[in-house]
Amino acid sequence: MQSDDESQTLSRRILRLSLHLSPIPRSLSDPEQNLQMLTCAARAKLNVNTASLSDYMRGKHRDIQERIFDYFNSRPQLQTPVEISKDDHRELCMRQLVGLVREAGIRPFRYVIEDPSKYFAILEAVGGIDMSLGIKMGVQYSLWGGSVINLGTKKHKDKYFDGIDNLDYPGCFAMTELHHGSNVQGLQTAATFDPITDEFIIDTPNDGAIKWWIGNAAVHGKFATVFARLLLPTYDSKGVSDMGVHAFIVPIRDMKTHKTLPGIEIHDCGHKIGLNGVDNGALRFRSVRIPRDNLLNRFGDVSRDGKYTSSLPSVNKRFAATLGELVGGRVGLAYSSVSVLKLSATIAIRYSLLRQQFGPPNQPEVSILDYQSQQHKLMPMLASTYAFHFATVYLVEKYSEMKKSHDDELVADVHALSAGLKAYVTSYTAKALSTCREACGGHGYAAVNRFGSLRNDHDIFQTFEGDNTVLLQQVAADLLKQYKQKFKGGTFAVTWNYLRESMNTYLSQPNPVTARWEGEDHLRNPKFQLDAFRYRTSRLLQSVAVRLRKHSKSLGGFGAWNRCLNHILTLAESHIESVILAKFIESVQSCPDPSSKAALKLVCDLYALDRIWKDIGTYRNVDYVAPNKAKAIHKLSEYLSFQVRNIARELVDAFDLPDHVTRAPIAMQSSAYSEYTQYVGF
């Protein structure tokens, strides 16, 4: 017979083990009651209609994505093997693109302008086949093709559209230089107008101006959109007038022989950490002459007699308009990064459901996803994946609207939103890929299970189309501009509307009563969650503005900005998180299927509370959250992770990634281990 003390001790031990597998946000004072509630909680699994949820997630372009998946699945010769050399990968990548366009009949270029959401859907599917293929397609159609269409005029579209569309005119986007990447206004390549011959002369004035990391340049490109300073002769002591950075079409290889053209020097940037299917090269120009018509002249033109005209009054206005038209690259990267996150989360979660390890004595081993530690790694990540999906879908919608309306306010809004989402999402995904690899143990280290290639291929997403740190500063600068305008009676851009009331509602003293509320209904209320996110952003915005004003007196504008830089970056990230949560909440409320809506609500709550908990120090420091409430948030976020674990399979299945797309043996929906053992030869 056990004593009462021994019985209580045993109950407590059972409770601790149970809580490790399935946490609950309740007082631990009554072990018997808690075990009872635990059993009830385990039974309270949501019934998720995966097909309905998938329909809601995949949207209207599901058909064209499935066409792409089916095409590559039916052609084993076009599938990228696990082990492949750089040169072979480049040639395979080009064959994949040619096959997609000419054999499968998928013409992405037509949608760059007409239907951007369809273009990004194609990009997502192609990136799932091989990320190098996605980037090569983006270089051809979004960068090279997009620059011709967006920065040129009718004459350029008439001359180049069909050749770009059908791949007769493979091209490059030559912006980045050895010494200048993010600072585009600092580019040094020169395009000097020669009025005698009616030509521009393209020159690389020094080694620092060599165009570097230019996709498609090393092997396949025949043209390049070259960004250079437009210099006009002035016939006075100055010699030339610098009209700022413009874009020019420069042929780099002969159309028939494919030989490098005179005056152009091309070198291979070599083997990279990832994306070796993309042939990045370096370009130097030595007095390369191009016709005056090769100036992409939408925002600035040069007449036959050398006169410069523009509808925009200054160098800065023209530069902003030029870069504004190229924002689609950032939109595509943010959207594609989410697809990488979906893929890696699917592999890690399916394996975590399959893999069993340890368990109670004399009982079957349990799935590793039943462990609280594994849930802590993967469930908030799954919630973030859903949050980012809806945020980037919203970004694509705003971008598509911008391309149709050309509304100035919308252009500015999309520019800042794309910068912020691209920076935030790609940084998160880069970290998440390592977490997924670690969550799969030794089997995550096998190249065939893809985490290595996904991590290496995705890593550069944090750098190209704008370094993430630079992009976050753009977001913060826009917020500060909006903040300043508030005091001048100006209007707020669409995405920042909530800041109208921020100086009033959000910056008033926290209510000491609501600061202590800890009920589940309150913590899972979207208003509480969104208010918490926006309160943090508003306080950061106000404090950054005050600090900048203070330091600028002694350090000047640049010095003050640098002194406050970490604070500035935190502000930008906080704002982007507020936008992401707002769009997630809207998407939950708009979901027509009740079972899908319930699942999305659960996932949204986990995303919100996990983010609040991860920055709980900020809320505690200003008494926005009392100690008891902080503890309740932590417990509830852990419990929600457990509940999301219960529907994790359905949630990743809703991404609708078939086995021939995930391609990782440990992620197969059935017979995963047999697939894996066959791969190594058993």
C-alpha positions, 0 to 999 in steps of 0.5 A: 500500500502506498502512503498519501505522500507517496501517492501525491509524489507519484501524481506530481511526477506523472503531471510533470511528464504529461505537461512536457508532452502537453502543456496547459495554461492552468494553475498547478495547484491541483494535480488531479484536476489538471490531469483531467483537464489535460485528457479533455484538452487532448480530445478537443482536437479541431476537425480541419477540412484540409481541402477547404483550407488549401483552397483558401490558401492557394487562391485563384492560380492553383491550376497554373502551379499544378501544370508546372508541377506536373510538367517537371514531374513527367520529365525526370531529365529536367529534375535537379539531382542532389549532386551536380557540378556548377557548370552542369547545374547552369546548363540544366537550369537553362534547359528547365527554363526553355522547357517551361516556356517553349514546351510547357507553354508557360509564358511568365513575361506576359503576366509581369504587367497584365496580372502580377499575382499570376506571375508570382504564383508561377515564380513560387511553383518554379522555385519549388522545383529548383530555387536557381530556376526561380531566380533565373526566371526572375532575372529574365522576366522581372529584372531584365524584362521588367526594366525594359517594360517599366523603364522604357517606352513603346519603342522598346516594348515593340522591339524587345517584348517577343524576344524576351518572352520566348527566350530569344533575347536572354538578358541581365540586370546590371545594377550592382557594382564591386564598390556599390550595391545598396547605394545605387545613387553612388554607381560610377559606370558612365554613359556619355552622350556623343552628339556627333554619332548620336550614341552613348558611350558606356565606360567602366571608369575604375575597377570599383565600377565593374558590374558584379554578381550579374545573373545570366551574364557569365554564360547565357545573357545576350543583353544587359540593362546597364545602370549608369550615370547619364553624362551630357557634354556642356561645352564649358569649363565643367565639360559634362553635366551629370543627370543621375543614374539611368538605365540603358540596353547594352548588347553584350554577346553576338546574337548568332555566334554568342561571342562577347562583343568588342569593348565588353569584358565578361568574367565568371563570379565562380562557385557560390554558397548556393544558387549555382544554377544561376550564372553570375558574372562580372562586366567591364565596359571599355568605350562601348557605343550604343544607339541613343534609342537604347536609353530607357527613356520613360523618366528622362530622355535625350534629344538628337541635339543633346538636350535632356528632358524629363517630366520629373523636376529633379535627379532625386525624383527621377531616381525614386521613380526609377527604383519605384518601378523595380519594386516587383523584385522585392515583392517576388522575393518576399513571396518566394521566401514564404514558399521556402518556409512552407517547404522546410516547415512541411519537411520538418513537421512531417518528419517530426510526426513520423519519428518516434523516440523514447516514452513512458516505460513499457509503452510505445515510443512517442512522436517527437512532435509530442515533446514540448521542446519540439513544439516550441521549435516548430509550432510558432514557426508554422504559425509564422508561415501562415501569417507571412502567407497572408501578409505577402498575398496582401502585398501582391494585391497592393502591388497589382493595384499599384501597377494598374492605378499608378497612384503616387500614394499607393506607389510609396506605400508599396515601396515601404511595405515591400521593403519591410516584408522582404527584409523581415520575412527573408531574415526569419526564413533564413533562421527557420531553415537552420531550426528545421534542420536541427529539429530533424536531427542527423537525418536533416543533415542528409543532402537528399532531405534538402535543408542544406540546399534550401538554406544555401540557396535562400541565404542570399535572399537577405542581400539581393534586391536590397540588403535587409538592414538597409531596407529596414532603415527605409521603412523606419525613415518612412515611419518617421516621415509619417510621424512628422507629417502628423504634426503638420496635418498631413495624411497617412499612407494606407498601411500606416493608418493606425498611426493616426491615433497612436499619439493618443490611444497608444501612448497614453498611460497603460490602464493598470486594470487591463494590464492585469487581465489574464483570462483566455478570452481576453488574451485571445481577443484580436483587439488586445493582440493588435493593440499590444503590437501597435502600442509597442510600435508607437512608443518606439516611433516616439522614442526614436524621434525624440532621440534623433532630435536630441542627437542631431544637435551635436552629431548632425543628421547622419551621426544621429541616425547612426547613433540610434540605428539599432533602435531604428531597426527595432522600430521597423521590425515592430511595425512590420509585425503589426502589419503582418498581424493585422492582415492575418486577423483580417484573413481569419475573419474573411475565411468562409469555411467554419473549420478552416476559420477555427484552425486559422484563429488558433494559429493566429492566436499562437503567432500573436502571443508568441511574438508578445512573449518573445518581447515581453521585456518591452511590455513589462518595462512600461507596465503594459503587462503586469507580472501575472499577465506575462505569466498567463501569456507564456502559459497560454502560448505553450498551450496553443503550441500543443493545440496547433500540434494536434492539427499540424499534419492538416496545416502543412497538408493545406500547403498542398505540396505533393511528394514530388515537390517536397522531394525529401524522403523524410517528408513523404506522406507514406513509406518515408523510411522505405524511400529513404533506405532505398535512396542509399541502396537497400 
